[in-house]
Structure formats: C-alpha cells, structure tokens
Amino acid sequence: MASVDINQILAKYANAGRDALIPLLQEVQESYGYLSRDAVILIGRQLNLPVSKIYGVATFYNQFRFHAPGKFHVQVCRGTACHVKGSAGVLEAIKRHLKIEPGQTTRDGMFSLEIVACIGVCGLAPVIRVGEEVYAEVTPDKVKRILNSYRRKEAANE
Amino acid sequence: MSEYLFNRFGEGCWHQTQKPCPDLVDCLREGPKCQQNEAKKAEYAKLMAVYRRDTITKPVIYLGTGTCGLGAGAGKTLAAIKAYLNDKAIDADVVEVGCIGMCSAEPLMDVQLPGRTRVGFTHVTEDKVAALLDGALKGEFDREALLGQIKPQHDGIKAWDDLPFIEDHDFFKPQTRWVLVNCGLIDPGSIEEYISRGGYTALAKVLKSMTQQEVCAEVETSGLRGRGGAGFPAGTKWKFALRESSNQKYFICNADEGDPGAFMDRAVIEGDPHRMLEGMIIGAYAIGADKAYVYIRAEYPLAIKRLVAAIEQAKAYGLLGENILDSGFNLKVIIKQGAGAFVCGEETALIHSVEGKRGMPRPRPPFPAVSGAFEKPTIINNVETLANIASIINNGASWFNAIGTEKSKGTKVFALSGKVNRTGLVEVAMGTTVRQIIEEIGGGIGNGKAFKAVQMGGPSGGCIPQQHMDIEIDYDSLKKVGAIMGSGGMVVMDEDNCMVDVAKFFMDFIQRESCGKCIPCREGTKRMLEILKAITRARRTEGGFQALERFKGIMYLQKLAEVIQDCSLCALGQTAPNPVLSTLRWFHDEYEAHIFDRKCPAGVCTELLIYDIDAEKCTGCTACATQCPAEAIMGKPKTPHYIIQDKCIGCGSCLTTCRFDAITAK
C-alpha cells in the first residue's frame, strides 16, 4: 500500500501549523492504511509537536488506526437503524466467520474488522462496507457469501 | 462540462473568473445584459431549458447514485445501462443524480423521452435494466416497477396519459419539499443545472442589493431555527457575529452528521451541493467572514467528492474566491474532514477539531459568535439550515414563515428508517404529525407487526410511544414528550424491539463517545450502561453479590441520570441520559418485566431467554451443536438433540443456526 513516500506528503505541509495536524494524519493513513510509530514521529518533527500530543489527538478520534489493516477493510455499521434491524447478529456472524474481534486483522492479512457509528445508509439497514463497496440489507447468512466473494476474487488475481 | 457558459456571451462581455461581473447569474439565465442581441437571449433561454431538461433531443436516463443507491446496487445498474445502450447502439444521455429520498425503493431509474415527462422506476437492479429500457424507450412502461411521472413544468412537455404522477404518490404527497427540491432531479456535478433552476440568484441578489444587516434581519424574521438540533434562531446568531469587530471571522458549515440514524446532510450534499454552498456564501457575507470551513464526516466519501467538485465549479464561475461577482467580498472555502467523534457536533468541540486539537468542548460564554475558531468570531450552521437560506432570500421571510407552527417555521427533513415499509428522506412542514409521517409517508409498519415507538433525535433524544403519535412536530412540542428534534433521525420500532435493549444501545454509544472531560458524563454514562447490562444479564451468569449490585443500580438509575443531566458541561452529557429516561417514562412495564420477571417480552435480550429443542422437529443435523460456544447441546447425529440448561450461556446462536425451527426461546 505504501506507494507514496511519507516525505512527499509531509512536503505538502511545509509551513503548516497545528490546524494541519488532522488532515495530515488522515492523508498519511489514507496512503499507508494506518499510522505507524515512525510516521507519527516524522509528523511531529514536521509540525513541531511532541509525539505524545499527536497520539493524544489521534487516539481521541475513531478514524485513526495504529495497526496495519487487512487487504479488505470490513466496516460494520452499528447505527441506530442498523441496530434495530439486527446489525448485532451481522457483526456476530462476521466475527465468527473471520475469527477476529473488531480492531483486529485476520492472520492471512486478508480482512480487518471495524465498527463504525453510521455509514448514512439507514434506509437500507443493516449495512456493511467492504473496502469501498457498500452492502445493504445484510443478514447473518449473507455474510459468508459476501466475504467469500472477496476471497475468490483475490485467489483469481494470484 | 469543460466549457464555461460565460465564454459564450460574445462581444461586449468582460466577465472572467478573475474579474467577475455582478450580473453574471442573470446573464447566464437570460442572455448577456450588455448586448441588445435577441438571438443571444434566445440562445441562453434555450440553453437553460436544456439544462432544466425541458427540451431534450434524445432520451435521457437518470439513475440515483447516492450512497444509498450504490448500496442497493446502482453501480451495477449503471454499468448495465451503459452496456445496454452500447449493444443496441442507442444514442441517449445517462445522468447520475442524487437521491430522491425513497431509499427503500433503490435503485431508482428515470427515463425521459423527448417532449415527454420523466418516468420513474423502482428497484431497478442490473438484471431488470434491459427489459425495462426495451419498453420505456418505446413509451411502454412496466407497471410493476413504475413509480410515476414527474408533473410537467411547462407546455413543451407532454404528460403520459395514463401514468400516475410521482407528486401524488403516497410517499411524496404529504411532503413539502423545499430543501430537497432538486435532490434526485438534477445532476449534482453540474453547476449549470443548478443555475438553470434558479440557483445562485439569491447570492447575486444579496451581493447586489442587500447590506449585511438586511440579510441577517431577513433570516431572523423568517424564523429559521438551526436544524442541527438545538434550534437556535439562525438570523439572531448571525447578528451576534456581525456585531463583533474583528480583522478575521470564520463561517463553518457543520456536516459532521454523527447521529447514528440521520443522513439528511449527506443526501443534500450528494444530491444538491450548490444549494448548501450558496447558503454558506450568503451567511459568510452576512457576518463578514472571508474564510469558511465545511466540517464533514470522513465516512461520507461520495459527499466529499461532490462537494470538492462543486467548490471548483463555483470558483470557476467567480462565485467563490476573490471579489465574488465584483462585490469586493472574498470567500475561501476549506473542507475539513471529521475524524469520527460524535462530540464534534457540539460547536466548541468542532472548533477545537478544526484547530487540530482533541474535539473537547469548552465552557460557554464566550460563545463562538464572539470568540470561536482561532479565537475569532465564528458562526457554525448545519447543512440543512444553510440549504434553506437561498429560498428565504429569494422568496422573502414572509413566504418562509407562512408555513409551520407558532415557534417553528418552515420545513424539516427527517431520515425515516427502521421498521417502516418505506424508508428514506422525508421533508415535511413543521406541524405535521408523527402519525402522518409514519403511516402515510412511511406506509406503516411492515410484516403485520404493531407499532411500538419512534426514536427521535438520536442518542440525545427520546422515544415517542403510540399514545403520542398525534403530536405535531415542532421544537417545543417534542421536548414535552421527552424527545427532541435533533438533527432529524427517526427510527421506527415495532413490537419485536426491546426498549431496554434500545436504551442500552444508546448508552453504549454515548459512553464510548463521551470525550472524557467532565466526570458526570465520563463515569456516569459508564455506570448507567453497567446497570442496564445487569438488568439484561441472566441470573445463571451472576453471583449473589452481583445480584445485589443489580438491585442497587436499579434504585439509583433515575438519580444518576439526573446528576449527569445537571452536572455536565456540554449538550452531549446533558442529554446523555435521555434515551434511558424516556424509555423509563413510557415503557416502565418493559423494565419491570426485565427486572422482576427476568424476561424480555420482545425476545431481544438473548441472555434472558430459555432455549429448548423441540424433539419432534429436530432432525439431528448437529448444526446447532457445532455452533454452540458453550458445548451445551448434546445428542447423537440423526437423533433429537437437547440443551443442558446449566451450561447454556444464552447467546442464541443455536436459534439462528437451526434451519428446522426446532429451537424455541421463551
């Protein structure tokens, strides 16, 4: 995933102040998939901020991850509408199928799991998002099929 | 469209992006003013008609590709449409539009033939495209997928004789669509389409003929109240900021729609981004800000994409940037992506987040209108509030406040979801009853179940039970029954939903999202969640001391809630106990069933259920036994299984696994 050199990103924020911190963190995570310790140290040097302060901000927000995500990042919506329509069961099914907890990545590095507050597709609840693809009206028994379709795609690519 | 329309004005016009002309918007709509050239005027009138799609020369196919449309498979439908047109060598335009609001019927496709009205279809998945288009392009419509036709706006368009109008559809008829007027109809990627429908005329009017005071006064008289939740009059807030003298002021649009269950801001930005942008430019002018931020959730990638494109177009037309429409007013818009924190919906927390800090609220006063972002006067308005501004300026305050109740004017968009037949975005006049929204627009509860409650206002709101369904929606009446307007999430629940479970769900959300600054909220919400968890925990998994604690917790639940309300700094904490208090108020019997009978009447709290296997129905397939995490299910293959109650942890996985309905839960 690390196609962009972190220094290229940092160069864009040459004279940036504190208010550039969150956009910078977001951009780094966008290209690397997560915030590594080394990246955080470099960001600190760039913005002239202690590493502790950056972790203070980064850990506050739900968006930032500190471990490498899987090839396919699975987001399960746990919004109100999804909850009412049974997203707890969907989450349970995904956990059982992938054998990981939210925040973790599968051993083969294929999938990582995350709970998000709301994807904004409440009308079609419950929803999950795999990578960029949104799946609507997911039921526990559909989970296996959706996730396996990614496994097959990946196998076909190799 | 790569070519800008003002390049076609011809001789005499000096408008450039860098050197704008104050009459630009009028010229675009009616032809260049500086020339007495009738042919040019006719050319522009014709152009606008083309952008309004009043006159089309070839069939146009519209497809709703908002996030909800894409979730329902609009991406595949789009590919199928393009492949179909390619195969048959048909010359037709394919336009991607936003969401018309009927999420449950997605993907939605409209077909318009030259000289005729647009005809809408529902549930257009990829496999249905070919058959639908085969007929539609010939003027034969499949009745099953038909939604209706859009009423013709002028004489050049002929309505189909025997098709119903969309406007008369049950879902749309009770609605008053002001904010959503363009959503799902226009191409959100085209500023020209927005202008052709009257866009940016309000901005031109404001910059040309209104002072800052007049703009604030007009918005104040209209009675527009903040649509983000608190309902503070928008014009009054603008006046506060205008009064401050400062070398720098900021205008912030709050698009951090954190309330799980609300998605109107997303739909507005995805479907009609220029409407919000226009409102924001007017607002920034009114308070004298030259820098504006849009604080938008990173979870809305499509909305961000559309917004970025809209800002670029507005810049190219000279409607944003330096010296807007030659008025001397400058505005720079910066998009800030929220990083996922519910508390950032609170103004001061949002400001901290913009500044690159942890999103924690601070005490007010000073209010942001006096000292906000970077300690400068700052106004924060919600997307929907801003989307109302242009029509208030165009039509006048008295037009706006003619609709609504005594203290709440205009319309409100609600995100209707949960257990109703028709989910989606609904815009109704203030004063519409909850019953109308759920039964008429939403089409009632599905599967023959009974309505139980509707949750309004998200984690800060409350539930409205059956007996209060006739309440008229406005900011104040909702408060009386313990709910709030909030940002407009409306989650409908039926008899299969357990209210204790719903309260527990919100408490779990709130305690995770509490920023941790003040103790009542940080610790109190955690304790409340523990109490609720104890209520829904089975006796088999608790010891004597835990049972004692459970009882103590229940005794203190109400008191704890009041302490959190009274002692928290920001609105998140002050409203955090609302979901519990409102369910306690209206569904006391359900709490009692959980506490005293140790039963969940709705059958949601799995731990409280007792599972059994019906030996008659069990085929001995062993599926449940392999799924059981506690190894509580015994039995030989092909003989009926049984559950060892002492081992059962009540997870309910056997119930969902069994394909023969052999497992009962009581």
Interface residues (C-beta under 8 A of the other chain):
Chain A: G17 R18 D19 A20 L21 I22 P23 L25 Q26 G56 V57 F60 Y61 N62 Q63 F64 C77 R78 G79 T80 A81 C82 H83 V84 K85 G89 E92 R96 V116 A117 C118 I119 G120 V121 C122 G123 L124 A125 V127 E132 V134 Y135 A136 P140
Chain B: T67 C68 L70 G71 A72 G73 C103 S104 E106 E257 G258 D259 P260 G261 A262 F263 R266 R297 A298 E299 Y300 P301 K336 Q337 A339 G340 A341 F342 S353 V354 E355 G356 K357 R358 G359 F374 A415 L416 S417 G418 K419 T423 G424 L425 Q455 G458 P459 G489 V491 V492 M493 N497 V502 F505 F506 F509 E513 C515 S653 T656
